[in-house]
Amino acid sequence: MTRSKQSRGDCVFCGREMTKGGLSRHLKTCPQRQEAISKAQAGKKQRLYHLQIQDAWSSAFWLHVEMNGNAALSDLDYYLREIWLECCGHFSQFSVGGWSGDEIPMSRKIDHLFEPGVELTHIYDFGTSSETLVKAVDVREGRPLTRYPVYLMARNKMPEAACAECGKPAGWLCVECLIEEGEWTTLCEKHAEEHPHDDYGEPIPLVNSPRLGMCGYEGPADPPY
């Protein structure tokens, strides 16, 4: 059986391109990250958690972040909404054990929940749901690298997509094909203009989020800070 190609991303400290697992190991010893840590002046010393975040259903979408131990789950919820999920102000929750697990209050501090190996599930929208796995892979004592609760250390590169008509690189998704036919039809700019899509508007741009095409989500899938 042919193994699927693993998605890759860049370390924000040194620029090296690696897989999700490779970055999990690399970030522990990256010289440029260690240099940034030694120069950090933002806030008081505290426990800081390296969290590996990934879409529960697609290995192509993932993040590596460092989060302040004195921040709350509500801060992580906000970050996930902004970079991946927010479309219509849906409810969300964190839990241990997924849908059937115990819900954790958004007010709980990161420091009271995580240690290496602990994994939580984040669910956004209880109709057309997006599920995200959040796992602690490392922890350090020191000053944070930013005044914000979350620091993005790496994320997957935009997944490659081919035009369904010509095979060239695609930048658009036909929502009508997705809703009416259940088909993930990606298109280049030329064929996005020619493709029939009368009932659901124009094709939407591909963005780096696992929620693309769900419940009207169109991005922008950018970090909030």
C-alpha positions, 0 to 999 in steps of 0.5 A: 500500500502506498503511504500518503504524503505527509504535510510539512511546515516551517519552523518559525525560528530557523525556517527548516521545513519538516513534518509535524512529527519532525517539528515536534522533536526539532523545536525542543533543541532548535538553536534559534529557538533557544536563542529567542528564549534566552532573550525573552523579556515578555512578562513574568516567568511561568510554565510554558506549554508546547502544544501540538494541535491537529484536525481530528480527521485530516492529518494535513492540518496541524499547528505547533504553539507555545502557550502560557501556563497562566492563560485559560482555555478560553484563550486557546478557544479564541485562537483556534476560532481565529486561525481555523474555525470561526464562521457563525459564532457557534458554541464550542467546548473542550473535553477529555475523551471527545464527544462522550467525555467530560466537558472542561470549563473555559475558565480552567488554566492551562497550568492546571490541565496539561502535562506532556502526553495529556490530550484534550478535544476541542469541538466547534459547532455541534451541528456541522462540527469541527473537532481538534485534538490538542496534545501537550508535548513539552513544557519549560519554565521561563519567560514567554516569547510574546505578550499574547497567550499563544505563540505560533511556532509552526503550522502546516503549509497550504495543502496542494490541490489540483484543478478537476478540469485540467490538473494544474494547481488549484486555488478555488473550491466549488461549494455547489459541487460540495453541497449538491454532489458531495464532491470536493471539486477544486479549480484553477482560476480559469476553470473557476470562471467557467465552471457551472455554479448557479445556486451557491455563488462563485467558488470560494478561495482555498484557505489553510483550514480544515473547516473550509467548505463547512457551514459557509466557512471561507477563512481567512485562516490567519493567526489572530496576532 
